Amino acid sequence: MHERCCTSMLSIKDIVPAAQNNITTQFILLDKGRVATEGQSKTCLALVADETAAVHFQFWGKRGSIEKVGEFTMTYVETPNISEMRWVPDPNNSKKYVHEAVVSPYSRIFPPML
């Protein structure tokens, strides 16, 4: 996802639950699920990655913007998958989350590519 804004590019490893509504990042699409219709919007769950981590990404039809910037030209890793971590409120700041444990190093929704 790439939004044109004044914010800096965020690595996937630095994305945490409830961090913020708008994220500017760059990733490669590894796998995508079925397109689902929710009301009048179409959504699609995908597995995306950059050179720091992988994550499940929910594509929304009318929210945010996505811009294709290349063809298979990005270095990426499949682990850790930050969607497969257990997140808990930060004991020092209830408005932030920290990861408590790794549920699985790989995506349970999108099996590892072997």
C-alpha positions as CSV (number, residue, x, y, z in Angstrom):
1,M,0.0,0.0,0.0
2,H,1.4,3.4,-0.9
3,E,-0.3,6.6,0.2
4,R,0.9,9.9,-1.0
5,C,1.5,11.8,2.2
6,C,4.2,13.4,4.3
7,T,4.8,10.3,6.4
8,S,7.9,8.1,6.0
9,M,7.9,4.6,4.6
10,L,7.3,2.0,7.3
11,S,8.8,-1.5,7.3
12,I,6.4,-4.4,7.8
13,K,8.3,-5.5,11.0
14,D,7.3,-2.1,12.5
15,I,3.6,-2.4,11.9
16,V,1.7,-3.2,15.1
17,P,-2.0,-3.5,15.9
18,A,-3.9,-0.3,16.4
19,A,-0.7,1.7,15.6
20,Q,-2.4,4.1,13.3
21,N,-5.0,4.2,10.5
22,N,-2.7,5.4,7.7
23,I,0.4,3.5,6.9
24,T,2.8,4.1,4.0
25,T,4.7,1.0,3.1
26,Q,6.0,-0.9,0.1
27,F,5.8,-4.7,-0.3
28,I,5.6,-7.6,-2.7
29,L,2.4,-9.6,-3.1
30,L,3.2,-13.3,-2.4
31,D,-0.3,-14.9,-2.4
32,K,-3.9,-13.7,-2.4
33,G,-7.1,-15.3,-1.2
34,R,-10.6,-15.1,-2.7
35,V,-12.2,-11.7,-3.3
36,A,-15.1,-11.3,-0.9
37,T,-18.0,-8.8,-1.1
38,E,-18.9,-7.0,2.1
39,G,-21.8,-4.7,1.5
40,Q,-20.9,-2.6,-1.5
41,S,-17.1,-3.1,-1.0
42,K,-14.9,-5.8,-2.3
43,T,-12.1,-7.1,0.0
44,C,-9.3,-9.6,-0.5
45,L,-6.9,-11.0,2.1
46,A,-3.3,-11.3,0.9
47,L,0.1,-12.4,2.1
48,V,2.6,-9.6,1.5
49,A,6.2,-9.1,2.5
50,D,9.2,-6.8,2.5
51,E,12.9,-7.4,3.4
52,T,11.9,-7.3,7.2
53,A,8.8,-9.5,7.6
54,A,5.6,-10.8,6.2
55,V,2.0,-10.0,7.1
56,H,-1.6,-10.7,6.2
57,F,-2.9,-7.6,4.4
58,Q,-6.6,-6.9,3.9
59,F,-7.2,-5.1,0.6
60,W,-10.3,-2.8,0.8
61,G,-12.1,-1.7,-2.3
62,K,-12.7,1.9,-1.3
63,R,-10.1,2.5,1.5
64,G,-6.6,3.7,1.0
65,S,-4.6,3.5,-2.2
66,I,-2.4,0.9,-3.7
67,E,0.1,1.7,-6.4
68,K,2.0,-0.9,-8.5
69,V,5.7,0.1,-8.6
70,G,7.5,-2.8,-10.2
71,E,7.6,-6.4,-11.4
72,F,9.2,-8.9,-9.1
73,T,12.0,-6.6,-8.2
74,M,11.9,-6.7,-4.4
75,T,13.9,-8.6,-1.8
76,Y,11.6,-10.2,0.8
77,V,11.4,-12.7,3.6
78,E,8.5,-15.0,4.6
79,T,9.3,-15.0,8.3
80,P,8.6,-13.7,10.7
81,N,4.9,-13.3,9.8
82,I,3.7,-10.6,12.2
83,S,0.1,-11.7,11.7
84,E,1.1,-15.0,13.4
85,M,2.2,-13.3,16.6
86,R,0.2,-12.8,19.8
87,W,-0.1,-9.1,20.6
88,V,-0.9,-7.7,24.0
89,P,-1.2,-4.2,25.4
90,D,2.1,-2.6,26.4
91,P,2.3,-2.6,30.2
92,N,4.0,0.8,30.0
93,N,1.5,2.4,27.5
94,S,-2.0,1.0,27.1
95,K,-2.3,2.8,23.7
96,K,0.4,0.6,22.2
97,Y,0.8,-3.2,21.6
98,V,3.8,-5.4,21.9
99,H,4.2,-9.0,20.7
100,E,4.0,-11.6,23.5
101,A,4.7,-14.8,21.6
102,V,5.0,-16.2,18.1
103,V,2.0,-18.3,17.4
104,S,3.6,-19.7,14.2
105,P,6.6,-18.4,12.2
106,Y,4.7,-19.1,9.0
107,S,1.2,-18.1,7.8
108,R,-1.5,-20.6,8.7
109,I,-3.8,-19.1,6.1
110,F,-1.3,-19.1,3.3
111,P,1.0,-22.2,3.6
112,P,4.7,-21.6,3.2
113,M,6.0,-21.8,-0.4
114,L,8.3,-24.8,-0.6
